[in-house]
Amino acid sequence: MFTSRTTIPDSLVEAVSTRERVKGVPHDFYRYPARFPPAFAREVIQAFTSPGDLVFDPFCGGGTTLVEAISLGRRAAGMDISSLATFLARAKTTPISVHDKRAIGTWLDDLETTELQRSFNSHEIVDAETQYYLRNLPDEARTFFFWVLEHLSLLPKLRQQRFVRLILLGVGQWGLDCKTRVPTASEFKTEFCRRLREAVSEFFSFISDVATTNDLPRHRLSSLRRIINRSSEQCNDDGRIPESWLPIKLVLTSPPYPGVHVVYHRWQIMGRKETPVPFWLANQLDGAGESHYLLGPRDEDELTTYYSRLLSVFSSIKSLLDKDSLVVQLVAFSDPEWQLPAYLETMKKAGFAEVKADCRTKNKIEGRIWREVPGRKWYANKQGDISPSKEVMLLHKLAE
Ligand SMILES: C[S@@+](CC[C@H](N)C(=O)[O-])C[C@H]1O[C@@H](n2cnc3c(N)ncnc32)[C@H](O)[C@@H]1O
């Protein structure tokens, strides 16, 4: 049971403060915006759970928490309102077999020798729905994506196709998102073939290690995690997290940040033109506006919608926890001066009590550890004393 303070191991203090860029398989297959450093997720899971415990991320994004939890022998559940996020989290935690690895390798050999065609019929004639997803997409990227997707159906298994789509998303992001020069179709092809060849063998090793840690055959690994595409509001009604897995031992998450503009669901091409093409590549439906993914409009006075939806999420999580559960969050603010107190008040209203960090670090202010986020480039509305390039680690337990 937690008291009002808890000891933070040195390795976790170091991981919170790390300025290292995210790397490692499968995290680096796709750079999900505002994702956790995997080392941070790993240290938190190790510090506060044991093998077999359930770790839950109600805003799971690209699945950092889930990947780290299952690779440490824990059970994992994740929810996200974005079907792109749950696609990524699922693809990164779905095992592939020796047969899948071989099938993808052979498919890639064939693809490499196939000429990149520039004028498919399907390239020109696309239905209205597809047009929506291809908005603002440069021609070279369009040619390349059609070429890969036309060949995708030659892979017999859905999980094989899903893995290829995951790597395709990473390549699309590499070539398009926040870039000023778009690669040619053949540059896309070269990058895609190189990445897929490397990724499939690295991912197979990763899956084999996870299987060994969990003492399970590879094909049973999906049974260690649940990934659910829905809003986490009223999440205790869902029923898809098995009763026998409860209570949740650790909630480890990063919600959308108050007042901070992060583009989770689009790529920004040539400056600020946005495209929903990642959903099309993932074969998922999109159709919601930015505020849907940000817990509310970011320019609303006092962020009323944001805090009331946050309250609804944490109030509903409460019934899935017990007195030994801990909630660990990493949060940034566009204006921490008033948003942090409002955030803490919301947690209190939801039935949580703050746990302060016991450790030695110069990054601690009032019992909370702050971290500087490297390479952060988003737009805050205002800037307070603590800039939005800083995140804070918040710890909570159920209030008595
Ligand atoms: C900061 S990101 C999480 C990143 C994640 N920690 C990672 O490492 O990839 C926040 C996520 O919250 C999701 N989200 C926003 N509103 C939500 C809601 N009501 N329910 C569930 N997820 C939501 C967004 O789609 C986004 O993926």
The ligand as an SDF file (V2000), in Angstrom:
LIG
                    3D

 27 29  0  0  0  0  0  0  0  0999 V2000
    0.3220   11.6150  -25.4540 C   0  0  0  0  0  0  0  0  0  0  0  0
   -0.5040   10.4350  -26.4780 S   0  0  0  0  0  0  0  0  0  0  0  0
   -0.0020    8.9050  -25.7960 C   0  0  0  0  0  0  0  0  0  0  0  0
    1.3470    8.4450  -26.3190 C   0  0  0  0  0  0  0  0  0  0  0  0
    1.7810    7.1310  -25.7300 C   0  0  0  0  0  0  0  0  0  0  0  0
    2.1750    7.2680  -24.3280 N   0  0  0  0  0  0  0  0  0  0  0  0
    2.9560    6.5300  -26.5200 C   0  0  0  0  0  0  0  0  0  0  0  0
    4.0310    6.2980  -25.9270 O   0  0  0  0  0  0  0  0  0  0  0  0
    2.7980    6.3320  -27.7340 O   0  0  0  0  0  0  0  0  0  0  0  0
   -2.1700   10.6210  -25.9940 C   0  0  0  0  0  0  0  0  0  0  0  0
   -3.1720    9.7020  -26.6890 C   0  0  0  0  0  0  0  0  0  0  0  0
   -4.4690    9.8820  -26.1070 O   0  0  0  0  0  0  0  0  0  0  0  0
   -5.4230    9.5280  -27.0990 C   0  0  0  0  0  0  0  0  0  0  0  0
   -6.7500    9.9830  -26.6480 N   0  0  0  0  0  0  0  0  0  0  0  0
   -7.2840   11.2230  -26.7050 C   0  0  0  0  0  0  0  0  0  0  0  0
   -8.5050   11.2370  -26.1640 N   0  0  0  0  0  0  0  0  0  0  0  0
   -8.7620    9.9770  -25.7150 C   0  0  0  0  0  0  0  0  0  0  0  0
   -9.8440    9.3660  -25.0300 C   0  0  0  0  0  0  0  0  0  0  0  0
  -10.9340   10.0560  -24.6950 N   0  0  0  0  0  0  0  0  0  0  0  0
   -9.7590    8.0530  -24.7310 N   0  0  0  0  0  0  0  0  0  0  0  0
   -8.6600    7.3290  -25.0730 C   0  0  0  0  0  0  0  0  0  0  0  0
   -7.6050    7.8630  -25.7320 N   0  0  0  0  0  0  0  0  0  0  0  0
   -7.6490    9.1650  -26.0410 C   0  0  0  0  0  0  0  0  0  0  0  0
   -4.8890   10.1720  -28.3440 C   0  0  0  0  0  0  0  0  0  0  0  0
   -5.4400    9.5670  -29.4940 O   0  0  0  0  0  0  0  0  0  0  0  0
   -3.3730    9.9040  -28.1830 C   0  0  0  0  0  0  0  0  0  0  0  0
   -3.0160    8.7390  -28.8680 O   0  0  0  0  0  0  0  0  0  0  0  0
  1  2  1  0
  2  3  1  0
  2 10  1  0
  3  4  1  0
  4  5  1  0
  5  6  1  0
  5  7  1  0
  7  8  2  0
  7  9  1  0
 10 11  1  0
 11 12  1  0
 11 26  1  0
 12 13  1  0
 13 14  1  0
 13 24  1  0
 14 15  1  0
 14 23  1  0
 15 16  2  0
 16 17  1  0
 17 18  1  0
 17 23  2  0
 18 19  1  0
 18 20  2  0
 20 21  1  0
 21 22  2  0
 22 23  1  0
 24 25  1  0
 24 26  1  0
 26 27  1  0
M  CHG  2   2   1   9  -1
M  END
$$$$
